[in-house]
Amino acid sequence: MRDEESEVAEIRDAVHLCIDMQNIFAPGGLWATPWMERVLPTIVEIVSHHQPRTIFTRFITPKTPEERPGQWQRYFRRWHQATRDHLPPSALELVPALARYVPPLRIVDKPAYSAFSNPALASLLIELGIGTVVISGAETDVCVLSTVLSAVDLGFRVVIVEDALCSSSDVGHDALMTMYRTRFHGQVDLVTSAELAEYWRE
């Protein structure tokens, strides 16, 4: 929970970045994230209320490890089943409950953890006059974390919907929630989905 004494300013000029809600992370997927089913209804509700303001991201694995630089090659040799030479194409698609919104909603594909590893995303947000990114998705302590830190570095206000995140690690999730509350005052706000509905003024 957020500190009861803290206040969240109204959310304006914002987009909802829904991070990597893909079949590969769903139950039965190669990188299954057990919490995904629990938070999916909350994410669907956010998307349904903010469709013109939602952008989905997908983590797109390489066809072969050699398509990625440096340590990524070692990573994908370890996870060779996740390369596109071995992975069914459907694994990288959004889960069905969210895929039905595309089109017209946008998808930004990315080669690394951060949504901003695709430079087109920052360009798009600047073009749209966005000042705040509202973040949901998977995983709290990997792709969400990387996206949050990139957004902070780029000067965006970050609003994390804490009941719309999932991770395969309870310890990692809890540690990140603590870090955001104690280390990023003024740049990162944590809200529940109910609070998001209250504070977001498009």
C-alpha positions in Angstrom: 0.0 0.0 0.0 1.0 3.6 -0.6 2.0 5.7 2.4 -1.3 7.1 3.8 0.3 10.5 4.2 1.5 10.8 0.6 -0.6 12.5 -2.0 -0.9 11.7 -5.7 -1.3 14.7 -8.0 -3.9 14.5 -10.8 -2.8 12.4 -13.7 -2.9 14.4 -17.0 -1.3 14.2 -20.4 -0.7 10.5 -19.8 -0.5 7.2 -21.6 -1.0 3.7 -20.2 2.0 1.5 -21.1 1.0 -2.1 -20.7 4.2 -4.1 -20.6 4.7 -7.5 -22.2 1.4 -9.2 -21.4 2.3 -12.0 -23.9 1.5 -15.7 -24.1 5.1 -16.5 -23.3 4.5 -15.1 -19.8 1.0 -16.6 -19.4 0.3 -19.9 -17.7 1.7 -22.7 -19.8 4.2 -20.3 -21.5 7.9 -20.8 -21.5 8.4 -18.0 -19.0 5.1 -18.4 -17.2 4.4 -15.7 -14.6 1.9 -17.2 -12.1 0.4 -13.9 -11.1 -0.7 -13.0 -14.7 -4.1 -14.5 -14.4 -4.7 -12.6 -11.2 -3.9 -9.2 -12.5 -5.2 -9.6 -16.0 -8.8 -8.5 -15.2 -7.5 -5.3 -13.6 -5.4 -4.6 -16.7 -8.3 -5.3 -19.0 -10.4 -2.8 -17.0 -7.7 -0.1 -17.3 -7.4 -0.7 -21.1 -11.1 -0.6 -21.6 -11.4 2.7 -19.8 -8.4 4.3 -21.5 -8.3 2.8 -25.0 -7.1 5.9 -26.9 -4.4 6.3 -24.3 -3.0 2.7 -24.1 0.1 1.4 -25.8 1.0 -2.3 -25.5 4.6 -3.5 -25.6 6.0 -6.9 -26.6 9.4 -8.4 -25.8 10.5 -9.8 -29.2 13.2 -12.4 -28.9 15.8 -12.8 -31.6 15.7 -15.5 -34.3 19.2 -16.6 -33.2 21.4 -15.5 -30.2 23.8 -13.9 -32.7 21.2 -11.2 -33.5 21.7 -9.6 -30.1 24.9 -7.9 -28.9 27.2 -8.9 -26.0 25.8 -10.6 -23.0 22.4 -11.1 -24.7 24.0 -13.7 -26.9 25.0 -15.7 -23.8 21.5 -15.2 -22.4 19.8 -16.5 -25.5 22.1 -19.4 -25.8 21.0 -20.3 -22.3 17.3 -19.7 -23.3 17.6 -21.1 -26.9 14.0 -22.3 -26.6 12.9 -18.7 -26.5 14.6 -17.7 -29.8 12.3 -17.4 -32.7 14.0 -20.3 -34.4 12.4 -22.5 -31.7 9.5 -20.6 -30.3 6.0 -20.7 -31.8 5.1 -17.3 -33.2 1.9 -17.2 -31.0 4.1 -17.2 -27.9 5.1 -13.6 -28.5 1.5 -12.4 -29.2 -0.5 -10.5 -26.6 -2.8 -12.7 -24.4 -6.2 -13.0 -26.1 -8.0 -10.8 -23.5 -5.8 -7.9 -24.7 -5.1 -8.8 -28.3 -8.7 -8.1 -29.1 -8.0 -4.4 -28.6 -5.4 -4.4 -31.5 -6.1 -2.7 -33.8 -6.8 0.2 -33.2 -4.6 0.2 -30.2 -0.8 0.4 -30.8 1.8 -2.2 -30.2 5.5 -1.2 -29.7 7.9 -4.1 -30.1 11.2 -4.0 -28.2 14.4 -6.0 -28.4 15.4 -5.7 -24.7 13.8 -5.2 -21.3 12.9 -1.5 -21.4 10.0 -0.4 -23.5 12.3 2.5 -24.4 14.8 0.1 -26.0 12.7 0.8 -29.1 13.5 4.6 -29.6 10.3 5.0 -31.5 8.4 4.9 -28.2 10.0 8.0 -26.8 9.6 9.8 -30.1 5.9 8.9 -30.2 5.3 10.1 -26.6 7.1 13.4 -27.2 5.1 13.9 -30.4 1.8 13.3 -28.5 2.8 15.7 -25.7 2.9 13.1 -23.0 4.3 14.0 -19.6 3.2 10.9 -17.6 3.4 7.2 -18.2 1.0 4.9 -16.3 2.6 1.4 -16.1 1.1 -2.0 -15.8 2.2 -5.5 -16.9 5.0 -8.0 -16.5 7.4 -8.5 -14.9 7.6 -6.1 -11.9 11.3 -6.7 -11.4 12.5 -7.1 -15.0 10.9 -5.4 -17.9 8.7 -3.1 -15.8 11.7 -2.1 -13.7 13.8 -1.3 -16.8 10.9 0.7 -18.3 10.3 2.7 -15.1 14.0 3.7 -14.8 14.2 4.6 -18.5 11.1 6.7 -18.2 12.5 8.5 -15.2 15.8 9.2 -17.0 13.8 10.7 -19.9 12.0 13.0 -17.6 8.5 11.4 -17.6 6.5 11.2 -14.4 5.8 7.5 -13.7 2.6 6.2 -12.2 2.8 2.5 -11.3 -0.5 0.6 -10.9 0.5 -1.7 -8.1 -2.4 -4.2 -8.4 -1.8 -4.4 -12.2 1.7 -5.8 -12.1 2.9 -9.4 -12.1 6.1 -11.2 -11.4 7.4 -14.7 -11.0 9.1 -13.6 -7.8 7.3 -12.5 -4.7 10.6 -11.3 -3.2 11.5 -9.3 -6.3 8.1 -7.7 -6.6 8.1 -6.7 -2.9 11.6 -5.3 -3.1 10.7 -3.1 -6.0 7.6 -1.8 -4.4 9.7 -0.8 -1.4 12.4 0.8 -3.6 9.8 2.9 -5.5 8.3 4.2 -2.2 11.6 5.0 -0.5 13.9 6.1 -3.4 11.9 7.8 -6.1 9.7 10.4 -4.4 8.6 13.1 -6.9 9.3 10.9 -9.9 7.3 7.7 -9.3 3.9 7.4 -7.8 2.3 4.1 -6.7 -1.5 3.8 -7.0 -4.1 1.1 -7.0 -6.4 0.7 -10.0 -9.2 2.3 -8.0 -7.0 5.4 -7.3 -6.0 5.5 -10.9 -9.7 5.9 -11.9 -10.0 8.7 -9.3 -6.9 10.7 -10.3 -6.6 10.2 -14.1 -8.1 13.2 -15.8 -7.6 12.9 -19.6 
